[in-house]
Amino acid sequence: MSKYKKSAAAILAVAGLAAGLTACSSSAGGSGGGSGSLTWSFWDQGSSNSSWQALAADVHKQDADITVKLTQTPFADYFTKLQSQLAAGTTACIVSMQSLRLPAFKDALEPLGPLMKKAGFDESQWNPGALKALQVDGQQYAIPYGLSTMLLYYNKDAFAKAGVPAPTNDWTTSDFESAAAKITAVDGKPAFGQSFSDLHMFSMLFAYNGARPVTDAAKLDLTNSPMEQAFTWYSGLATKEKVSSIPASSSDVPWGEQQFVAGNVAMAVDGDWNISSDATQAAFPVGVVALPQGPNGGGTYSANSGFGIAKSCQNKEAAAKAIAIITSESAQVEQAKAGTHPARLAADDAFFQALATATDKKSPGYAAQAKAAMEAASAKSVPFISTSSWDQTTKLIAREFILAYSGSESADTALQNVQQSSK
């Protein structure tokens, strides 16, 4: 995924420095001189950029005392730039944050409980899992705009051609292995798109036997017994079973989902953030179900993104009001129509109605199937916990795990090398 600092010490040092800048930064929060003038940092959202710009403008329309300027950075550079801004005391007041990156940045963010309560925040209107994914030790550090779980996408034509029944939301890993073997034999190419993308891969391991790469205390733990068993199984899909297409290089992090949309594999794991685009961009009818579960499967992982407030922000109350508007029910409905699975419960219907409009003509019944899959996955989802040095770890994973997928290194050795190098 993105390019980040190269050591845990660097990340923690930056976060710690930022936490100490609260009172001394002359440009804290990018205030621009006015008490109600705020900057909002976000990664580039591509086609949805205009909708976020519109939300920034809506803040001023609804509260004339607050003006929000949205600044956007390519995703690959966003968190590196954020670290530099924290060190320089030039961070935006409103900080967009991923749940996976939160542990590395939480010390530079303001706990939102009191601020959001004053701004009228009502947690009962939100998906509990969406809120929990952006908490650390019970403290809310960002307000979510969506909720994502990991799902299995499949090529309906490939399954029909191989005479394999379509998967269901109670599919098992044995069912998955059998289908992959039959489709591989018929097509003459691997049926499953493998990955070392954190959520994609670790969700499959979690579904296999409940294996977790990180402890509840946010410590990396890749050498525990369930993880070794699950990763041996996962890498063996390529080395032993010959049913997985492996990434061409360590830089091909989104390999599985890209190969799926291109029609080169019949199955891949992807997040529900692509539930519309995967179906509309593929040249074949797409189906989607919850991840196949092993006898001791744990379900799937969830993750999301949202908006926090920098500790260095000079006008935190104005920032909380702005976030309340940016994540309001009407705003969430508009984002749902644009394809983002909303964190607010009241916006769910708008999301699935928009999905049906976009996909059902090409893949009849897709929206209803997607809703059932997402509900099944969400019922068994767990927020993904990362470490403060997670970005360094993901680089090591790409470097080592591709060796395990190709058979150049054992699964246990790959796990041990990442664990040891991440210290």
Buried (B, 14 or more C-beta within 10 A) or exposed (E): BBEBBEEBEBBBBBBEBBBEBBEEBEBBBBBEEEEBBBBBBBBBBEEEEEBBBEBBEBBBEEBEEBBBBBEBBEBEBBBBBBBBBBBEBBBBBBBBBBBBBBBBBBBBBBBBBEBBEEBEBEEEEBBEBBBBBBBBEEEBBBBBBBBBBBBBBBBBBBBEBBEBEEBBBEBBBEBBBEBBBBBBEBBEEBBBBBBBBBBBBBBBBBBBBBBBBBEEEBEBBBEBEBBBBBBBBBBBBBBEBBBBBBBEEBEBBBBBBBBBBEEBBBBBBBBBBBBBBBBBEBEBBBBBBBBBBBEEBBBBBBBBBBBBBBBBBBBBBBBBBBBBBBBBEEBBBBBBBBBBBBBBBBBBEBBBEBBBEBBBEBBEEBBEBBBBBBEBBBEBBBBBBBBBBBBBBBBBBBBBBBBBBEEEBBBBEBBBBBBEEBE
